[in-house]
Amino acid sequence: MPEPTADIAMIGLAVMGQNLVLNMADHGFTVAAYNRHTDVVDKFMANGAKGRSIIGTHSIKELVATLKRPRRVMLLIKAGKPVDDVIEQLLPLLEKGDIIIDGGNSHYPDTTRRYEYLKKKGIYFVGSGVSGGEEGARYGPSLMPGGAIEAWPAIKPIFQAIAAKADGEPCCDWVGPAGAGHYVKMVHNGIEYGDMQLICESYDLMKRLAGLPDKEISEVMGKWNKGVLDSFLIEITRDILAFNDDDGIPMVEKIMDMAGQKGTGKWTAIDALDKGMPVTLIGEAVFARCLSALKEERTRASKVLTGPTIKQIPASERKQFIDDLEQALYASKIISYAQGFMLIREAAKEFKWDLNFPSIALMWRGGCIIRSVFLGEITKAYREDKDLENLLFHPFFQSAVEKAQSGWRKSVTEAVVNGIPTPAFSTALSFYDGYRSERLPANLLQAQRDYFGAHTFRILPQYANDKMKPGKNIHINWTGKGGDVSASTYDA
């Protein structure tokens, strides 16, 4: 039997899997490759993998036999049952100390379950977020590994070599235990939903309010991409809006306004609700896609529901309008990332994960879909204060939002007055105003809950007395007809 020569194996040779294999080979690693449809392996070996340090295999047993110890096997396959099935096929072939890496879009509770299951069998399991699309996979993705820390020394040289680089630092570091890697990737994808929705709202406002054609909006995006909004998503939006079909009509105008989704944004929104975190912008971005899917219903509604007549911005005021919109987009992005990191921090508390927040921000600096210059400031903020309670408490972001606030408010006002929906811009501003409010009307809400359901409330310290003590769950008989027994404990 020949001596094993492969440094790592890849199961799953769709475009992401193939490109990661090629990326690894480019960096001097020998990679064993397998796909359940073996003709895919043969085509890959005859084309992109030809002449490279890549070993094509036709079975999982053959794949494992090529691997040096500890064996490192990465999966890039459909999330869910297929991952469990492949793990079961691998188990009889692996030994204690070997490593399985799931690089797909698995839901983090599944990753935690697999981590615990394999831990009992002596196998190190890693769930790693992989972002950057096919180009990122080929030339440098963002990688977010978490799970068995014992595996990190064995996969670190490979992962950090193939990852994108930001200011010379790899966009890959250890995230944390169990499902932490896939959790961070889930939030990354949620933020991606928010960023895309904000850009789409900016496009809609420039089109409907400023009357700009797609070519000019593309030019605006190009200008924005040279400033504080410099990012991958702004860059590709510039390119999309400048792309014409063969007949000269912008391709974007021919595309049905019904957005699809794969579920990771929804997972983020649901998880935020479960954890009681007001991640409102991602939630609105998910709902905006849901609303877009009601195309036929919206078409009927457009014919019977009235609204204000849109008054286009005069040509002389367009520059100011676009400058204001740029500030609105910047401020809203700050809110979105602040909310995302709030959610990650809450998860860290709940699951007792010791997460490296500067590294998480750095991992998103390059390679991934949400990569932007903006993330450099988040990295700096967490390096200055690893226990930063919220990005909005950092001087840089306080100053940025203060500077952007006037344009932000004017942009949202223009949208509301003209009946143009801006769910992401609007919820970002509402969150900001709510977050900076020392007192919210939840006092009335708690009174209502206690009135109709005896759900109790707590008293403000300055009004405490022997009957109503601070921190005590209180129920009162509002009508004189109800009882004195409360229905449940206090839960604001």
Helices and strands as residue ranges (DSSP letters): E 8-11, H 15-26, E 31-34, H 38-46, E 54-56, H 60-65, E 72-75, H 81-90, G 91-93, E 99-102, H 108-119, E 124-131, H 133-139, E 142-147, G 149-151, H 152-162, E 165-166, E 169-170, H 180-208, H 214-224, H 232-241, G 251-254, H 264-274, H 280-292, H 295-304, G 315-317, H 318-351, H 357-363, H 374-384, G 391-393, H 395-417, H 423-435, H 442-453, G 461-463
